[in-house]
C-alpha cells in the first residue's frame, strides 16, 4: 500500500456558513495531509476555501494504486460534505487528482 495525497476540487453553489466549514474540516481530520511528510513540507490543509466559492479538499489515502486512491478520496469528500448537510447540488465535486505520493523515504 502507498500513501497518496489526493486533491478534490468543488464549488459551493449556495452560501456556506463558517460552522458548516468547520464541520467539514473536523470530518476530514483523520485524512488530513499534514499527517504525511509531504503535507508537512507543503503545508497542505484538508479544506482550502477560495473567495469565488470554490474549494479544494486534500486527503491522504492508503491504496494500491492511484485510481483506487482517487475513488477513495472522492468517497471521503462526499461523506464529509453530506455530514455537514450539503448535498451534491450544494457542493458538486470535480475530478480527483493525485497531487503527491508519500513513499515514507
ZALUMNU-24737 format. One record per atom (N, C-alpha, C, CB): x, y, z; atom name. Coordinates in nm, 4 decimals, decimal comma. Glycine has a CB too. Example, Ala and Ser with C-alpha at 12.3 -4.5 7.8 and 13.67 -1.06 7.14 Angstrom:
BEGIN
REC         xx         yy         zz   atomo
REC     1,3190    -0,5690     0,7800       N
REC     1,2300    -0,4500     0,7800      CA
REC     1,3200    -0,3300     0,7800       C
REC     1,1308    -0,4473     0,9046      CB
REC     1,2850    -0,2250     0,7080       N
REC     1,3670    -0,1060     0,7140      CA
REC     1,2900     0,0030     0,7870       C
REC     1,4084    -0,0598     0,5725      CB
//
This chain:
BEGIN
REC         xx         yy         zz   atomo
REC     0,0838    -0,1189     0,0000       N
REC     0,0000     0,0000     0,0000      CA
REC     0,0881     0,1249     0,0000       C
REC    -0,0952     0,0000     0,1220      CB
REC     0,0399     0,2250    -0,0679       N
REC     0,1100     0,3521    -0,0793      CA
REC     0,0197     0,4622    -0,0250       C
REC     0,1510     0,3810    -0,2270      CB
REC     0,0797     0,5645     0,0341       N
REC     0,0037     0,6800     0,0810      CA
REC     0,0028     0,7845    -0,0292       C
REC     0,0638     0,7382     0,2128      CB
REC    -0,1175     0,8187    -0,0739       N
REC    -0,1363     0,9198    -0,1772      CA
REC    -0,1965     1,0449    -0,1147       C
REC    -0,2267     0,8665    -0,2914      CB
REC    -0,1580     1,1608    -0,1654       N
REC    -0,2272     1,2849    -0,1335      CA
REC    -0,3120     1,3161    -0,2565       C
REC    -0,1259     1,4039    -0,0975      CB
REC    -0,4423     1,3243    -0,2333       N
REC    -0,5379     1,3442    -0,3424      CA
REC    -0,6073     1,4790    -0,3247       C
REC    -0,6425     1,2287    -0,3468      CB
REC    -0,6207     1,5535    -0,4330       N
REC    -0,6940     1,6799    -0,4314      CA
REC    -0,8261     1,6619    -0,5038       C
REC    -0,6112     1,7937    -0,4964      CB
REC    -0,9327     1,7075    -0,4389       N
REC    -1,0670     1,7003    -0,4968      CA
REC    -1,1234     1,8427    -0,4985       C
REC    -1,1609     1,6016    -0,4150      CB
REC    -1,1397     1,9024    -0,6174       N
REC    -1,1951     2,0379    -0,6246      CA
REC    -1,3473     2,0353    -0,6208       C
REC    -1,1471     2,1087    -0,7518      CB
REC    -1,4051     2,1479    -0,5839       N
REC    -1,5501     2,1581    -0,5829      CA
REC    -1,5930     2,3027    -0,5780       C
REC    -1,6087     2,0819    -0,4654      CB
REC    -1,7249     2,3223    -0,5820       N
REC    -1,7832     2,4562    -0,5781      CA
REC    -1,9040     2,4556    -0,4863       C
REC    -1,8226     2,5042    -0,7201      CB
REC    -1,9100     2,5524    -0,3967       N
REC    -2,0299     2,5706    -0,3160      CA
REC    -2,1275     2,6523    -0,3990       C
REC    -1,9980     2,6408    -0,1784      CB
REC    -2,2445     2,5963    -0,4260       N
REC    -2,3427     2,6669    -0,5083      CA
REC    -2,4376     2,7513    -0,4242       C
REC    -2,4221     2,5677    -0,5912      CB
REC    -2,4315     2,7345    -0,2929       N
REC    -2,5107     2,8151    -0,2004      CA
REC    -2,4157     2,8699    -0,0948       C
REC    -2,6270     2,7314    -0,1351      CB
REC    -2,4607     2,9681    -0,0218       N
REC    -2,3775     3,0223     0,0854      CA
REC    -2,3484     2,9154     0,1899       C
REC    -2,4456     3,1435     0,1507      CB
REC    -2,2257     2,9121     0,2370       N
REC    -2,1858     2,8138     0,3372      CA
REC    -2,1365     2,8884     0,4605       C
REC    -2,0757     2,7175     0,2820      CB
REC    -2,2011     2,8618     0,5713       N
REC    -2,1693     2,9272     0,6975      CA
REC    -2,0361     2,8776     0,7542       C
REC    -2,2813     2,9038     0,7986      CB
REC    -1,9689     2,9590     0,8352       N
REC    -1,8432     2,9164     0,8973      CA
REC    -1,8564     2,7864     0,9773       C
REC    -1,7919     3,0259     0,9879      CB
REC    -1,9701     2,7656     1,0447       N
REC    -1,9883     2,6411     1,1212      CA
REC    -1,9912     2,5198     1,0290       C
REC    -2,1181     2,6470     1,2038      CB
REC    -2,0506     2,5337     0,9119       N
REC    -2,0534     2,4236     0,8151      CA
REC    -1,9125     2,3930     0,7680       C
REC    -2,1441     2,4579     0,6948      CB
REC    -1,8351     2,4947     0,7418       N
REC    -1,6957     2,4751     0,7007      CA
REC    -1,6172     2,4052     0,8108       C
REC    -1,6296     2,6100     0,6656      CB
REC    -1,6414     2,4438     0,9343       N
REC    -1,5735     2,3800     1,0478      CA
REC    -1,6110     2,2333     1,0577       C
REC    -1,6080     2,4518     1,1790      CB
REC    -1,7399     2,2014     1,0360       N
REC    -1,7833     2,0609     1,0396      CA
REC    -1,7151     1,9798     0,9312       C
REC    -1,9353     2,0510     1,0239      CB
REC    -1,7031     2,0363     0,8134       N
REC    -1,6356     1,9663     0,7041      CA
REC    -1,4903     1,9383     0,7435       C
REC    -1,6418     2,0498     0,5725      CB
REC    -1,4225     2,0389     0,7941       N
REC    -1,2817     2,0227     0,8341      CA
REC    -1,2664     1,9184     0,9438       C
REC    -1,2239     2,1563     0,8818      CB
REC    -1,3558     1,9183     1,0426       N
REC    -1,3485     1,8186     1,1507      CA
REC    -1,3689     1,6783     1,0970       C
REC    -1,4529     1,8484     1,2589      CB
REC    -1,4619     1,6623     1,0050       N
REC    -1,4890     1,5312     0,9469      CA
REC    -1,3696     1,4810     0,8661       C
REC    -1,6137     1,5372     0,8585      CB
REC    -1,2989     1,5728     0,8018       N
REC    -1,1840     1,5351     0,7193      CA
REC    -1,0561     1,5129     0,8004       C
REC    -1,1593     1,6415     0,6156      CB
REC    -1,0554     1,5525     0,9256       N
REC    -0,9334     1,5492     1,0068      CA
REC    -0,8580     1,4155     1,0014       C
REC    -0,9682     1,5800     1,1495      CB
REC    -0,9248     1,2989     1,0083       N
REC    -0,8476     1,1730     1,0040      CA
REC    -0,7664     1,1532     0,8751       C
REC    -0,9419     1,0563     1,0206      CB
REC    -0,8082     1,2165     0,7664       N
REC    -0,7367     1,2032     0,6395      CA
REC    -0,6568     1,3284     0,6051       C
REC    -0,8347     1,1726     0,5275      CB
REC    -0,6302     1,4127     0,7056       N
REC    -0,5578     1,5383     0,6864      CA
REC    -0,4186     1,5114     0,6294       C
REC    -0,5473     1,6158     0,8195      CB
REC    -0,3808     1,5806     0,5230       N
REC    -0,2488     1,5578     0,4628      CA
REC    -0,1325     1,5985     0,5522       C
REC    -0,2391     1,6324     0,3336      CB
REC    -0,1565     1,6750     0,6589       N
REC    -0,0464     1,7106     0,7490      CA
REC     0,0127     1,5884     0,8178       C
REC    -0,0942     1,8100     0,8538      CB
REC    -0,0575     1,4746     0,8132       N
REC    -0,0052     1,3517     0,8733      CA
REC     0,1095     1,2927     0,7907       C
REC    -0,1172     1,2485     0,8880      CB
REC     0,1297     1,3408     0,6711       N
REC     0,2358     1,2873     0,5856      CA
REC     0,3524     1,3846     0,5789       C
REC     0,1824     1,2583     0,4442      CB
REC     0,4661     1,3311     0,5439       N
REC     0,5854     1,4138     0,5257      CA
REC     0,5593     1,5208     0,4195       C
REC     0,7071     1,3263     0,4857      CB
REC     0,4944     1,4827     0,3123       N
REC     0,4641     1,5766     0,2040      CA
REC     0,3717     1,6875     0,2531       C
REC     0,4000     1,5029     0,0850      CB
REC     0,2698     1,6519     0,3317       N
REC     0,1765     1,7524     0,3827      CA
REC     0,2442     1,8527     0,4731       C
REC     0,0637     1,6860     0,4571      CB
REC     0,3372     1,8067     0,5566       N
REC     0,4112     1,8984     0,6430      CA
REC     0,4978     1,9921     0,5604       C
REC     0,4976     1,8206     0,7427      CB
REC     0,5652     1,9363     0,4619       N
REC     0,6546     2,0185     0,3792      CA
REC     0,5777     2,1227     0,2988       C
REC     0,7352     1,9298     0,2845      CB
REC     0,4640     2,0848     0,2472       N
REC     0,3875     2,1739     0,1596      CA
REC     0,2820     2,2546     0,2343       C
REC     0,3211     2,0938     0,0507      CB
REC     0,2654     2,2288     0,3650       N
REC     0,1639     2,2942     0,4476      CA
REC     0,0252     2,2819     0,3843       C
REC     0,1995     2,4421     0,4685      CB
REC    -0,0131     2,1579     0,3549       N
REC    -0,1416     2,1302     0,2919      CA
REC    -0,2524     2,1206     0,3956       C
REC    -0,1345     2,0014     0,2107      CB
REC    -0,3591     2,1949     0,3766       N
REC    -0,4758     2,1861     0,4627      CA
REC    -0,5779     2,0933     0,3977       C
REC    -0,5368     2,3267     0,4888      CB
REC    -0,6582     2,0272     0,4804       N
REC    -0,7595     1,9364     0,4273      CA
REC    -0,8643     2,0111     0,3458       C
REC    -0,8265     1,8600     0,5407      CB
REC    -0,8999     2,1327     0,3883       N
REC    -1,0003     2,2114     0,3169      CA
REC    -0,9460     2,3510     0,2919       C
REC    -1,1333     2,2179     0,3963      CB
REC    -0,9407     2,3882     0,1650       N
REC    -0,8988     2,5229     0,1259      CA
REC    -1,0179     2,5898     0,0583       C
REC    -0,7728     2,5195     0,0304      CB
REC    -1,0546     2,7075     0,1062       N
REC    -1,1674     2,7826     0,0511      CA
REC    -1,1160     2,9032    -0,0263       C
REC    -1,2641     2,8275     0,1635      CB
REC    -1,1813     2,9312    -0,1373       N
REC    -1,1451     3,0463    -0,2197      CA
REC    -1,2576     3,1493    -0,2163       C
REC    -1,1155     3,0026    -0,3655      CB
REC    -1,2266     3,2729    -0,2514       N
REC    -1,3246     3,3820    -0,2489      CA
REC    -1,4403     3,3618    -0,3465       C
REC    -1,2558     3,5124    -0,2798      CB
REC    -1,4198     3,2810    -0,4504       N
REC    -1,5232     3,2623    -0,5525      CA
REC    -1,6113     3,1396    -0,5258       C
REC    -1,4584     3,2495    -0,6893      CB
REC    -1,6155     3,0930    -0,4003       N
REC    -1,6959     2,9784    -0,3573      CA
REC    -1,6453     2,8444    -0,4088       C
REC    -1,8370     2,9972    -0,4016      CB
REC    -1,5259     2,8425    -0,4654       N
REC    -1,4655     2,7145    -0,4992      CA
REC    -1,3832     2,6675    -0,3793       C
REC    -1,3769     2,7255    -0,6281      CB
REC    -1,3555     2,5393    -0,3755       N
REC    -1,2773     2,4829    -0,2663      CA
REC    -1,1966     2,3644    -0,3170       C
REC    -1,3685     2,4405    -0,1493      CB
REC    -1,0987     2,3269    -0,2385       N
REC    -1,0218     2,2061    -0,2658      CA
REC    -1,0128     2,1268    -0,1368       C
REC    -0,8795     2,2395    -0,3218      CB
REC    -1,0444     1,9997    -0,1466       N
REC    -1,0275     1,9075    -0,0352      CA
REC    -0,9052     1,8236    -0,0675       C
REC    -1,1558     1,8179    -0,0119      CB
REC    -0,8088     1,8219     0,0252       N
REC    -0,6875     1,7410     0,0078      CA
REC    -0,6864     1,6352     0,1169       C
REC    -0,5572     1,8295     0,0132      CB
REC    -0,6706     1,5110     0,0759       N
REC    -0,6766     1,3988     0,1689      CA
REC    -0,5617     1,3026     0,1473       C
REC    -0,8084     1,3255     0,1550      CB
REC    -0,5225     1,2359     0,2537       N
REC    -0,4292     1,1252     0,2388      CA
REC    -0,5105     0,9970     0,2350       C
REC    -0,3235     1,1226     0,3546      CB
REC    -0,4720     0,9088     0,1464       N
REC    -0,5429     0,7836     0,1271      CA
REC    -0,4399     0,6729     0,1072       C
REC    -0,6410     0,7923     0,0061      CB
REC    -0,4600     0,5623     0,1756       N
REC    -0,3776     0,4430     0,1536      CA
REC    -0,4457     0,3606     0,0450       C
REC    -0,3589     0,3589     0,2866      CB
REC    -0,3710     0,3274    -0,0601       N
REC    -0,4295     0,2494    -0,1692      CA
REC    -0,3191     0,1761    -0,2446       C
REC    -0,5101     0,3405    -0,2656      CB
REC    -0,3616     0,0780    -0,3235       N
REC    -0,2671     0,0017    -0,4052      CA
REC    -0,2258     0,0772    -0,5305       C
REC    -0,3273    -0,1319    -0,4437      CB
REC    -0,3139     0,1678    -0,5780       N
REC    -0,2807     0,2430    -0,6989      CA
REC    -0,3546     0,3766    -0,6980       C
REC    -0,3165     0,1616    -0,8263      CB
REC    -0,3183     0,4618    -0,7917       N
REC    -0,3735     0,5981    -0,7971      CA
REC    -0,5235     0,5986    -0,8221       C
REC    -0,3039     0,6786    -0,9055      CB
REC    -0,5717     0,5098    -0,9075       N
REC    -0,7146     0,5064    -0,9384      CA
REC    -0,7965     0,4748    -0,8135       C
REC    -0,7434     0,4028    -1,0481      CB
REC    -0,7533     0,3768    -0,7358       N
REC    -0,8214     0,3436    -0,6108      CA
REC    -0,8138     0,4598    -0,5114       C
REC    -0,7604     0,2170    -0,5489      CB
REC    -0,6998     0,5253    -0,5062       N
REC    -0,6819     0,6383    -0,4144      CA
REC    -0,7763     0,7520    -0,4501       C
REC    -0,5363     0,6879    -0,4170      CB
REC    -0,7895     0,7829    -0,5778       N
REC    -0,8792     0,8896    -0,6222      CA
REC    -1,0238     0,8560    -0,5882       C
REC    -0,8645     0,9133    -0,7732      CB
REC    -1,0647     0,7330    -0,6117       N
REC    -1,2025     0,6918    -0,5816      CA
REC    -1,2297     0,6992    -0,4316       C
REC    -1,2288     0,5487    -0,6331      CB
REC    -1,1341     0,6555    -0,3526       N
REC    -1,1499     0,6602    -0,2070      CA
REC    -1,1598     0,8039    -0,1575       C
REC    -1,0329     0,5890    -0,1382      CB
REC    -1,0761     0,8915    -0,2106       N
REC    -1,0777     1,0321    -0,1701      CA
REC    -1,2102     1,0984    -0,2070       C
REC    -0,9610     1,1077    -0,2351      CB
REC    -1,2627     1,0698    -0,3244       N
REC    -1,3933     1,1261    -0,3633      CA
REC    -1,5020     1,0793    -0,2675       C
REC    -1,4295     1,0859    -0,5086      CB
REC    -1,4970     0,9516    -0,2289       N
REC    -1,5943     0,8993    -0,1336      CA
REC    -1,5854     0,9691     0,0010       C
REC    -1,5748     0,7506    -0,1155      CB
REC    -1,4627     0,9901     0,0498       N
REC    -1,4436     1,0611     0,1768      CA
REC    -1,4925     1,2051     0,1682       C
REC    -1,2960     1,0588     0,2173      CB
REC    -1,4642     1,2698     0,0562       N
REC    -1,5077     1,4083     0,0376      CA
REC    -1,6605     1,4172     0,0350       C
REC    -1,4486     1,4664    -0,0927      CB
REC    -1,7255     1,3277    -0,0404       N
REC    -1,8718     1,3253    -0,0442      CA
REC    -1,9296     1,3032     0,0954       C
REC    -1,9212     1,2155    -0,1398      CB
REC    -1,8725     1,2105     0,1697       N
REC    -1,9217     1,1812     0,3048      CA
REC    -1,9097     1,3027     0,3965       C
REC    -1,8449     1,0632     0,3648      CB
REC    -1,7962     1,3716     0,3898       N
REC    -1,7750     1,4894     0,4742      CA
REC    -1,8759     1,5986     0,4414       C
REC    -1,6321     1,5429     0,4570      CB
REC    -1,9019     1,6182     0,3141       N
REC    -1,9982     1,7204     0,2728      CA
REC    -2,1397     1,6824     0,3167       C
REC    -1,9934     1,7402     0,1200      CB
REC    -2,1764     1,5547     0,3018       N
REC    -2,3090     1,5088     0,3457      CA
REC    -2,3252     1,5247     0,4964       C
REC    -2,3313     1,3618     0,3057      CB
REC    -2,2215     1,4890     0,5729       N
REC    -2,2279     1,5034     0,7185      CA
REC    -2,2451     1,6489     0,7603       C
REC    -2,1023     1,4459     0,7826      CB
REC    -2,1975     1,7397     0,6772       N
REC    -2,2128     1,8830     0,7056      CA
REC    -2,3461     1,9363     0,6542       C
REC    -2,0977     1,9622     0,6430      CB
REC    -2,4283     1,8473     0,5965       N
REC    -2,5598     1,8870     0,5492      CA
REC    -2,5635     1,9379     0,4067       C
REC    -2,6135     1,9903     0,6375      CB
REC    -2,4593     1,9116     0,3301       N
REC    -2,4536     1,9594     0,1918      CA
REC    -2,4704     1,8429     0,0943       C
REC    -2,3203     2,0328     0,1652      CB
REC    -2,5698     1,8515     0,0087       N
REC    -2,5907     1,7511    -0,0942      CA
REC    -2,5029     1,7788    -0,2153       C
REC    -2,7375     1,7464    -0,1352      CB
REC    -2,5110     1,6897    -0,3131       N
REC    -2,4285     1,7048    -0,4332      CA
REC    -2,4600     1,8321    -0,5107       C
REC    -2,4469     1,5852    -0,5235      CB
REC    -2,5859     1,8781    -0,5052       N
REC    -2,6215     2,0018    -0,5750      CA
REC    -2,5631     2,1250    -0,5070       C
REC    -2,7725     2,0151    -0,5837      CB
REC    -2,5460     2,1200    -0,3748       N
REC    -2,4937     2,2340    -0,2999      CA
REC    -2,3420     2,2423    -0,3043       C
REC    -2,5394     2,2268    -0,1568      CB
REC    -2,2761     2,1289    -0,3336       N
REC    -2,1289     2,1272    -0,3361      CA
REC    -2,0802     2,0205    -0,4341       C
REC    -2,0711     2,1005    -0,1935      CB
REC    -2,1035     2,0426    -0,5647       N
REC    -2,0567     1,9442    -0,6620      CA
REC    -1,9034     1,9366    -0,6631       C
REC    -2,1094     1,9789    -0,8024      CB
REC    -1,8546     1,8155    -0,6843       N
REC    -1,7101     1,7925    -0,6861      CA
REC    -1,6615     1,7735    -0,8282       C
REC    -1,6732     1,6706    -0,6009      CB
REC    -1,5389     1,8158    -0,8518       N
REC    -1,4737     1,7931    -0,9798      CA
REC    -1,3929     1,6637    -0,9744       C
REC    -1,3831     1,9126    -1,0169      CB
REC    -1,3161     1,6372    -1,0766       N
REC    -1,2374     1,5143    -1,0796      CA
REC    -1,1218     1,5186    -0,9789       C
REC    -1,1830     1,4904    -1,2205      CB
REC    -1,1026     1,4079    -0,9100       N
REC    -0,9929     1,3958    -0,8139      CA
REC    -0,8619     1,3766    -0,8897       C
REC    -1,0176     1,2775    -0,7152      CB
REC    -0,7528     1,4203    -0,8267       N
REC    -0,6215     1,4055    -0,8898      CA
REC    -0,5159     1,3783    -0,7835       C
REC    -0,5848     1,5319    -0,9715      CB
REC    -0,4209     1,2945    -0,8179       N
REC    -0,3077     1,2688    -0,7296      CA
REC    -0,2187     1,3929    -0,7304       C
REC    -0,2278     1,1409    -0,7742      CB
REC    -0,1921     1,4484    -0,6132       N
REC    -0,1055     1,5650    -0,6047      CA
REC     0,0202     1,5359    -0,5261       C
REC    -0,1792     1,6803    -0,5423      CB
REC     0,0327     1,4119    -0,4771       N
REC     0,1530     1,3728    -0,4072      CA
REC     0,1505     1,2264    -0,3711       C
REC     0,1713     1,4560    -0,2839      CB
REC     0,2673     1,1677    -0,3601       N
REC     0,2818     1,0300    -0,3152      CA
REC     0,3878     1,0318    -0,2066       C
REC     0,3204     0,9322    -0,4336      CB
REC     0,3511     0,9851    -0,0871       N
REC     0,4426     0,9815     0,0267      CA
REC     0,4964     0,8400     0,0383       C
REC     0,3718     1,0263     0,1593      CB
REC     0,6159     0,8218    -0,0092       N
REC     0,6769     0,6897    -0,0075      CA
REC     0,7353     0,6550     0,1280       C
REC     0,7840     0,6810    -0,1124      CB
REC     0,7433     0,7527     0,2176       N
REC     0,7985     0,7283     0,3508      CA
REC     0,9490     0,7291     0,3533       C
REC     0,7496     0,5980     0,4034      CB
REC     1,0124     0,7523     0,2436       N
REC     1,1589     0,7518     0,2373      CA
REC     1,2162     0,8840     0,2787       C
REC     1,2064     0,7174     0,0983      CB
//
